[in-house]
Amino acid sequence: MKYQVTTPREKYEVEADNVGDLRKAIVTREKISYQEVQEPTGSFIFLEQDDPKWGKKTIGNTPYELEDFGCLITDLSMFSYWYGKYFNPGELAKMLKFDSQGNFIWKSMNGVCPFNFVYRYYQRDIEKIKSILFSKNNACVVRVFYNKYKKSYHWIAVIGYDSKSGKLIGADPINGQSVVIEDKYGIVNGFAEVTRA
C-alpha cells in the first residue's frame, strides 16, 4: 500500500504493508535515530495491540491473542509507562489474571502494576470521568461497542477531554493513535478507574 507523507520540508510516497512498517520507512527516510525506551520517563506513549512484538502472545492461560482481544491490556500497558514503571502488553498478558473466557480480573493489577484498581462503572458518567482525568493520580479506561451490531466491546485509555464538544479523547490500542471516542465508537457504556500505587 502507498502512503503520502508530508513533512515541513517535503512530500513523498512510501510503500508499506502496515503501520509498523510505515513508521520504520519514515524513520529510515528521515534519518532519525532512536533507542527503544528501557527506563520509562513518566510521559505517555501510544501502543498498538497487534504490534508484532506482542500481538501473537496469548492472554493468561487462554487461547486468545493480544492482537484480537488485547485492547484493555494494551491500555494498561500505556498507563504503566505513564505511571513510571513500564510493562509491555505481552508482559502484562502473563502477569495479570483472567478467567477461562479471557475476562480480566480487575484486582489482579494490584501489586503488579504501578497503579491499583479503584472501581468498575457500568454506565456513562462524564462528570466522574472528567474528575478522574483531571486528578493528579487517577486514570481511566472507557468501554464502547466495537461493531455496529453491539456484540463486542472495546476498551480505550482516556487521555483528554474536549470542553467545546463535550467528548473524550482516547489513545486507541487498535491503531496506536489519538481518537475522539464518541465520534468513532459512539456512546461510552462503562469505564474503570485506577489510581497511583
N, C-alpha and C positions, 0 to 999 in steps of 0.2 A: 504494500500500500504506500502511496506517496503522500507526504505531508508538506505543507507550505510553512516554512519557519521564517519569522520576521524578528530581526534584532535591531537595535538602534543604528547599526551600520549598514545592514543589507537584508535582502530577502533571498531565500533559496529553497530548493526542494530536497527532501530527504526521504529515502525509501527505508521502511521498517515494517516488520511483521507484527509488532505490538508496541505498547507504550514504553516498556522497559528498554527495548531495542532502540526506539526513537530517542530516548534520553541519552543512551550511550553514544548514538550517532552525533547528536548535537554537542555533547561534551567533547567528543573527538574532533569534530569540525572546528569548534570554538577554541580548541587547545586549552581547555580548562583542566587544571589538575585538582585532585581532591583525594581525601582519605576517608574511608568508612569510619564513622564516629564510633569509637570504642568507649569513651568516657562521656556519658550524657552531660549536656550543658544546662538542662532545665528548660530549654526552648522547646517549641513544638515541631514535630515532624509529621509528614503525611506518608502513610503506608498503604500498600495495596494487598488485599488478602490473597491474590493469586500471584504474588511475586514468586519467581522461580526458586528463590532461596528457601521458601517455606510453603508454597502453595499446595504441594502434594503431601505435606505432613498430615497425619491423622489427628483428630481431636480426641484426647484422652485415650480410652480403650475402645472407642467406636470405630467403625469403618469410614466415617465421614471425614472429608479432606477440607483443609482450610480454604482452598480456592473456591469451594462451593458453599461452605457453611461457616466460614471463619470471620464474618463481619464483626461480631461482638468482641472476639478475641483480638482482632486487629485494632479495634477502638481502644481496648485496654492496653495494648502494646504502645499505642501512640501516647496514651496518658502516662504510662510508666516512664517514657522518655521525658515528658513534661515535668513529672514529679521528681526526676533526677536519678532514677535507678532503672535503666532500660533493660527490658526483656523483649526479644523479637517475638512475633506471633508464634513461630514454631516452638520456641521455648515455653511460652505460656500455655500452648496447647497441651503440653505434657505436665506442666506444673499445677494447673488448675484442675478442678474436679467437675465431672459431668455425669449425668445418669445414662442408662443404657440407650436412650433415644438421642443422646447428644445434647440434652438440655443442660444449660450451665447451672451449677450450684453456686449461687451468688456469694455466700460467705466463704467460699474456698479461696477467694482473693486475699482474705485477711491473713496476715503473717507471711504472705508470698509477695504481693505487690507492694510498692511504696505508698499505697492507699488502701483504705478499708471500705467495705460495703456499708452504706447508710440505710437505704430504703429503696424498694422497687414500687413504683407508682403505676397504676393500671388505667390511667386516663391522661388527657392533655391538661396541664395546669401551667400556662405560660408564665404567670407571676412567680410560681415556685421555681420554674426553670430559670427565669431571669435572676432570681435571688441566688441560685446556685452558681450561675455563670459569673455573676459579679462579686462573688465571695472570693476570699484570698486562698482558701484551702480546698474548696469543693469543686467538683466537676460532674458532668452528667452525660449519659448516652440516651438517645431517644429511639423509640421503636416506631417504624412505619410499615405500611403494607408494601411488599416488594413488587407485586404484579397487579394488573387491573382486576383480576378475579378475587383478590383479597384472600388468597390461600397460603401465602407465605409472608414472613416478616423479615425486616432488615433493620440493623442497628447502625446508628451514625453518631459519632462523637460530636458534641456541640462545642463550637469554638467562638460563636459570636451571635449577636442579636441586632437586626436592622430595625431601629426605632421608627423609621418612616413607614415601612411596610408591616411592621409587627411580626416579621418572620425570622426564623432561626437560621443561622449559618452553620454548616457542619463540615467536618472532614470525612468525606465519603470513602470507606475502605474498598468500594467496588473499583474505583479508578485512582485513588490517592489524590483527589482534588477537592477543592472547596466547592460547596454546593448550597444553594438556597433550598433548604429541606422541603418546605411546603410546596415550592414551585415544581420540584422534581418528583416528589413522592406523595404529595397530598398531606392530609391531616396527621399529626403526631397522635398515636394511640397508646402511648405509655412511655415511661422513662425510668432510669435508675440513677441514683446519686452515690457518689463516692467522696471520701474526704482523705486528706493527707494523713498517713500513718504516723 
